[in-house]
Amino acid sequence: MFGMRAWPTPFLRPMWPFMVGAGMTFYLVNAAQNAMLQSDEFKNSPKNPHRISSTPAAH
C-alpha cells in the first residue's frame, strides 16, 4: 500500500547514454586534472597536494 510501486518502466535502456557520458566525463576531467598537477607551472605550487617538499615534515 505504501512505498514505491513496481511499475514495468524501463530504466537502463533509455538512460545508458547518460551513464556512459557521465563515466567518460568523470574519467576525462580526472585525467586533465592529473595532467595539470604534473605540469611545470603547478609542479612546485604549495596548493599542489602531490608536491614533493624540499623541507622535511615537522614531527
Backbone as XML, in Angstrom:
<?xml version="1.0"?>
<chain id="A" units="angstrom">
  <residue number="1" name="MET">
    <atom name="N" x="0.817" y="-1.179" z="0.000"/>
    <atom name="CA" x="0.000" y="0.000" z="0.000"/>
    <atom name="C" x="0.869" y="1.254" z="0.000"/>
  </residue>
  <residue number="2" name="PHE">
    <atom name="N" x="1.845" y="1.296" z="0.885"/>
    <atom name="CA" x="2.715" y="2.464" z="0.938"/>
    <atom name="C" x="4.070" y="2.122" z="0.320"/>
  </residue>
  <residue number="3" name="GLY">
    <atom name="N" x="4.815" y="3.129" z="-0.027"/>
    <atom name="CA" x="6.139" y="2.908" z="-0.595"/>
    <atom name="C" x="6.105" y="2.989" z="-2.111"/>
  </residue>
  <residue number="4" name="MET">
    <atom name="N" x="7.171" y="2.509" z="-2.705"/>
    <atom name="CA" x="7.292" y="2.567" z="-4.162"/>
    <atom name="C" x="6.600" y="1.367" z="-4.794"/>
  </residue>
  <residue number="5" name="ARG">
    <atom name="N" x="5.869" y="1.608" z="-5.838"/>
    <atom name="CA" x="5.234" y="0.525" z="-6.572"/>
    <atom name="C" x="6.167" y="0.047" z="-7.674"/>
  </residue>
  <residue number="6" name="ALA">
    <atom name="N" x="6.014" y="-1.184" z="-8.034"/>
    <atom name="CA" x="6.835" y="-1.764" z="-9.090"/>
    <atom name="C" x="6.145" y="-1.549" z="-10.431"/>
  </residue>
  <residue number="7" name="TRP">
    <atom name="N" x="6.527" y="-0.496" z="-11.117"/>
    <atom name="CA" x="5.983" y="-0.238" z="-12.441"/>
    <atom name="C" x="6.910" y="-0.866" z="-13.476"/>
  </residue>
  <residue number="8" name="PRO">
    <atom name="N" x="6.370" y="-1.423" z="-14.521"/>
    <atom name="CA" x="7.223" y="-2.019" z="-15.554"/>
    <atom name="C" x="7.826" y="-0.941" z="-16.466"/>
  </residue>
  <residue number="9" name="THR">
    <atom name="N" x="8.570" y="-0.040" z="-15.881"/>
    <atom name="CA" x="9.155" y="1.068" z="-16.627"/>
    <atom name="C" x="10.617" y="0.758" z="-16.915"/>
  </residue>
  <residue number="10" name="PRO">
    <atom name="N" x="11.041" y="0.847" z="-18.164"/>
    <atom name="CA" x="12.459" y="0.601" z="-18.451"/>
    <atom name="C" x="13.316" y="1.736" z="-17.896"/>
  </residue>
  <residue number="11" name="PHE">
    <atom name="N" x="14.412" y="1.374" z="-17.287"/>
    <atom name="CA" x="15.294" y="2.382" z="-16.707"/>
    <atom name="C" x="16.654" y="2.405" z="-17.407"/>
  </residue>
  <residue number="12" name="LEU">
    <atom name="N" x="17.273" y="1.253" z="-17.531"/>
    <atom name="CA" x="18.616" y="1.223" z="-18.095"/>
    <atom name="C" x="18.627" y="1.475" z="-19.596"/>
  </residue>
  <residue number="13" name="ARG">
    <atom name="N" x="17.644" y="1.007" z="-20.297"/>
    <atom name="CA" x="17.644" y="1.159" z="-21.752"/>
    <atom name="C" x="17.632" y="2.626" z="-22.183"/>
  </residue>
  <residue number="14" name="PRO">
    <atom name="N" x="16.792" y="3.498" z="-21.644"/>
    <atom name="CA" x="16.857" y="4.892" z="-22.094"/>
    <atom name="C" x="17.948" y="5.713" z="-21.400"/>
  </residue>
  <residue number="15" name="MET">
    <atom name="N" x="18.482" y="5.225" z="-20.290"/>
    <atom name="CA" x="19.444" y="6.023" z="-19.532"/>
    <atom name="C" x="20.899" y="5.666" z="-19.799"/>
  </residue>
  <residue number="16" name="TRP">
    <atom name="N" x="21.180" y="4.594" z="-20.553"/>
    <atom name="CA" x="22.564" y="4.176" z="-20.712"/>
    <atom name="C" x="23.443" y="5.218" z="-21.389"/>
  </residue>
  <residue number="17" name="PRO">
    <atom name="N" x="22.968" y="6.022" z="-22.352"/>
    <atom name="CA" x="23.875" y="7.033" z="-22.919"/>
    <atom name="C" x="24.311" y="8.076" z="-21.887"/>
  </residue>
  <residue number="18" name="PHE">
    <atom name="N" x="23.420" y="8.420" z="-20.973"/>
    <atom name="CA" x="23.760" y="9.400" z="-19.948"/>
    <atom name="C" x="24.740" y="8.812" z="-18.935"/>
  </residue>
  <residue number="19" name="MET">
    <atom name="N" x="24.581" y="7.543" z="-18.611"/>
    <atom name="CA" x="25.508" y="6.892" z="-17.688"/>
    <atom name="C" x="26.897" y="6.769" z="-18.303"/>
  </residue>
  <residue number="20" name="VAL">
    <atom name="N" x="26.955" y="6.411" z="-19.579"/>
    <atom name="CA" x="28.248" y="6.318" z="-20.262"/>
    <atom name="C" x="28.885" y="7.700" z="-20.362"/>
  </residue>
  <residue number="21" name="GLY">
    <atom name="N" x="28.089" y="8.710" z="-20.682"/>
    <atom name="CA" x="28.603" y="10.075" z="-20.762"/>
    <atom name="C" x="29.119" y="10.577" z="-19.427"/>
  </residue>
  <residue number="22" name="ALA">
    <atom name="N" x="28.425" y="10.244" z="-18.353"/>
    <atom name="CA" x="28.878" y="10.655" z="-17.022"/>
    <atom name="C" x="30.199" y="9.975" z="-16.672"/>
  </residue>
  <residue number="23" name="GLY">
    <atom name="N" x="30.327" y="8.705" z="-17.002"/>
    <atom name="CA" x="31.581" y="7.996" z="-16.747"/>
    <atom name="C" x="32.734" y="8.564" z="-17.552"/>
  </residue>
  <residue number="24" name="MET">
    <atom name="N" x="32.483" y="8.865" z="-18.822"/>
    <atom name="CA" x="33.528" y="9.449" z="-19.664"/>
    <atom name="C" x="33.926" y="10.832" z="-19.172"/>
  </residue>
  <residue number="25" name="THR">
    <atom name="N" x="32.950" y="11.629" z="-18.762"/>
    <atom name="CA" x="33.244" y="12.971" z="-18.259"/>
    <atom name="C" x="34.079" y="12.893" z="-16.991"/>
  </residue>
  <residue number="26" name="PHE">
    <atom name="N" x="33.713" y="12.003" z="-16.077"/>
    <atom name="CA" x="34.476" y="11.837" z="-14.842"/>
    <atom name="C" x="35.910" y="11.426" z="-15.147"/>
  </residue>
  <residue number="27" name="TYR">
    <atom name="N" x="36.089" y="10.471" z="-16.060"/>
    <atom name="CA" x="37.427" y="9.989" z="-16.397"/>
    <atom name="C" x="38.263" y="11.087" z="-17.048"/>
  </residue>
  <residue number="28" name="LEU">
    <atom name="N" x="37.688" y="11.819" z="-18.001"/>
    <atom name="CA" x="38.445" y="12.842" z="-18.721"/>
    <atom name="C" x="38.792" y="14.037" z="-17.829"/>
  </residue>
  <residue number="29" name="VAL">
    <atom name="N" x="37.879" y="14.443" z="-16.960"/>
    <atom name="CA" x="38.180" y="15.543" z="-16.040"/>
    <atom name="C" x="39.276" y="15.116" z="-15.069"/>
  </residue>
  <residue number="30" name="ASN">
    <atom name="N" x="39.228" y="13.885" z="-14.596"/>
    <atom name="CA" x="40.255" y="13.373" z="-13.698"/>
    <atom name="C" x="41.609" y="13.315" z="-14.402"/>
  </residue>
  <residue number="31" name="ALA">
    <atom name="N" x="41.634" y="12.864" z="-15.647"/>
    <atom name="CA" x="42.889" y="12.806" z="-16.395"/>
    <atom name="C" x="43.449" y="14.203" z="-16.640"/>
  </residue>
  <residue number="32" name="ALA">
    <atom name="N" x="42.587" y="15.160" z="-16.969"/>
    <atom name="CA" x="43.044" y="16.531" z="-17.197"/>
    <atom name="C" x="43.585" y="17.141" z="-15.907"/>
  </residue>
  <residue number="33" name="GLN">
    <atom name="N" x="42.930" y="16.880" z="-14.796"/>
    <atom name="CA" x="43.387" y="17.424" z="-13.515"/>
    <atom name="C" x="44.746" y="16.847" z="-13.136"/>
  </residue>
  <residue number="34" name="ASN">
    <atom name="N" x="44.926" y="15.554" z="-13.320"/>
    <atom name="CA" x="46.217" y="14.947" z="-13.000"/>
    <atom name="C" x="47.312" y="15.469" z="-13.920"/>
  </residue>
  <residue number="35" name="ALA">
    <atom name="N" x="46.995" y="15.696" z="-15.188"/>
    <atom name="CA" x="47.986" y="16.241" z="-16.116"/>
    <atom name="C" x="48.368" y="17.665" z="-15.724"/>
  </residue>
  <residue number="36" name="MET">
    <atom name="N" x="47.407" y="18.452" z="-15.290"/>
    <atom name="CA" x="47.710" y="19.824" z="-14.879"/>
    <atom name="C" x="48.543" y="19.852" z="-13.599"/>
  </residue>
  <residue number="37" name="LEU">
    <atom name="N" x="48.297" y="18.924" z="-12.681"/>
    <atom name="CA" x="49.079" y="18.893" z="-11.448"/>
    <atom name="C" x="50.531" y="18.526" z="-11.714"/>
  </residue>
  <residue number="38" name="GLN">
    <atom name="N" x="50.799" y="17.791" z="-12.784"/>
    <atom name="CA" x="52.159" y="17.385" z="-13.111"/>
    <atom name="C" x="52.865" y="18.368" z="-14.033"/>
  </residue>
  <residue number="39" name="SER">
    <atom name="N" x="52.180" y="19.425" z="-14.487"/>
    <atom name="CA" x="52.803" y="20.385" z="-15.399"/>
    <atom name="C" x="53.831" y="21.231" z="-14.652"/>
  </residue>
  <residue number="40" name="ASP">
    <atom name="N" x="54.732" y="21.854" z="-15.421"/>
    <atom name="CA" x="55.801" y="22.647" z="-14.811"/>
    <atom name="C" x="55.262" y="23.849" z="-14.045"/>
  </residue>
  <residue number="41" name="GLU">
    <atom name="N" x="54.152" y="24.392" z="-14.498"/>
    <atom name="CA" x="53.606" y="25.589" z="-13.864"/>
    <atom name="C" x="53.119" y="25.318" z="-12.436"/>
  </residue>
  <residue number="42" name="PHE">
    <atom name="N" x="52.533" y="24.156" z="-12.222"/>
    <atom name="CA" x="51.933" y="23.852" z="-10.919"/>
    <atom name="C" x="52.698" y="22.791" z="-10.138"/>
  </residue>
  <residue number="43" name="LYS">
    <atom name="N" x="53.828" y="22.331" z="-10.661"/>
    <atom name="CA" x="54.548" y="21.239" z="-10.009"/>
    <atom name="C" x="55.039" y="21.626" z="-8.616"/>
  </residue>
  <residue number="44" name="ASN">
    <atom name="N" x="55.484" y="22.868" z="-8.441"/>
    <atom name="CA" x="56.019" y="23.305" z="-7.147"/>
    <atom name="C" x="55.082" y="24.243" z="-6.405"/>
  </residue>
  <residue number="45" name="SER">
    <atom name="N" x="53.834" y="24.296" z="-6.807"/>
    <atom name="CA" x="52.868" y="25.166" z="-6.146"/>
    <atom name="C" x="52.540" y="24.626" z="-4.756"/>
  </residue>
  <residue number="46" name="PRO">
    <atom name="N" x="52.421" y="25.487" z="-3.758"/>
    <atom name="CA" x="52.051" y="24.992" z="-2.422"/>
    <atom name="C" x="50.636" y="24.431" z="-2.362"/>
  </residue>
  <residue number="47" name="LYS">
    <atom name="N" x="49.805" y="24.741" z="-3.340"/>
    <atom name="CA" x="48.441" y="24.201" z="-3.368"/>
    <atom name="C" x="48.390" y="22.793" z="-3.950"/>
  </residue>
  <residue number="48" name="ASN">
    <atom name="N" x="49.480" y="22.340" z="-4.551"/>
    <atom name="CA" x="49.516" y="21.030" z="-5.184"/>
    <atom name="C" x="49.650" y="19.951" z="-4.106"/>
  </residue>
  <residue number="49" name="PRO">
    <atom name="N" x="48.686" y="19.035" z="-3.982"/>
    <atom name="CA" x="48.776" y="18.003" z="-2.945"/>
    <atom name="C" x="49.852" y="16.961" z="-3.238"/>
  </residue>
  <residue number="50" name="HIS">
    <atom name="N" x="50.329" y="16.871" z="-4.492"/>
    <atom name="CA" x="51.343" y="15.890" z="-4.870"/>
    <atom name="C" x="52.740" y="16.503" z="-4.922"/>
  </residue>
  <residue number="51" name="ARG">
    <atom name="N" x="52.890" y="17.716" z="-4.399"/>
    <atom name="CA" x="54.174" y="18.412" z="-4.440"/>
    <atom name="C" x="55.157" y="17.706" z="-3.527"/>
  </residue>
  <residue number="52" name="ILE">
    <atom name="N" x="56.379" y="17.575" z="-3.996"/>
    <atom name="CA" x="57.435" y="16.988" z="-3.180"/>
    <atom name="C" x="58.113" y="18.130" z="-2.442"/>
  </residue>
  <residue number="53" name="SER">
    <atom name="N" x="57.990" y="18.120" z="-1.150"/>
    <atom name="CA" x="58.528" y="19.196" z="-0.328"/>
    <atom name="C" x="60.033" y="19.023" z="-0.173"/>
  </residue>
  <residue number="54" name="SER">
    <atom name="N" x="60.767" y="20.136" z="-0.251"/>
    <atom name="CA" x="62.220" y="20.079" z="-0.084"/>
    <atom name="C" x="62.604" y="20.070" z="1.392"/>
  </residue>
  <residue number="55" name="THR">
    <atom name="N" x="61.718" y="20.540" z="2.257"/>
    <atom name="CA" x="61.987" y="20.519" z="3.691"/>
    <atom name="C" x="61.298" y="19.310" z="4.310"/>
  </residue>
  <residue number="56" name="PRO">
    <atom name="N" x="61.945" y="18.662" z="5.263"/>
    <atom name="CA" x="61.290" y="17.507" z="5.890"/>
    <atom name="C" x="60.082" y="17.951" z="6.715"/>
  </residue>
  <residue number="57" name="ALA">
    <atom name="N" x="59.125" y="17.100" z="6.785"/>
    <atom name="CA" x="57.903" y="17.415" z="7.532"/>
    <atom name="C" x="58.210" y="17.463" z="9.023"/>
  </residue>
  <residue number="58" name="ALA">
    <atom name="N" x="57.634" y="18.425" z="9.693"/>
    <atom name="CA" x="57.833" y="18.550" z="11.141"/>
    <atom name="C" x="57.086" y="17.435" z="11.859"/>
  </residue>
  <residue number="59" name="HIS">
    <atom name="N" x="57.643" y="17.027" z="12.955"/>
    <atom name="CA" x="57.021" y="15.930" z="13.686"/>
    <atom name="C" x="55.996" y="16.440" z="14.586"/>
  </residue>
</chain>
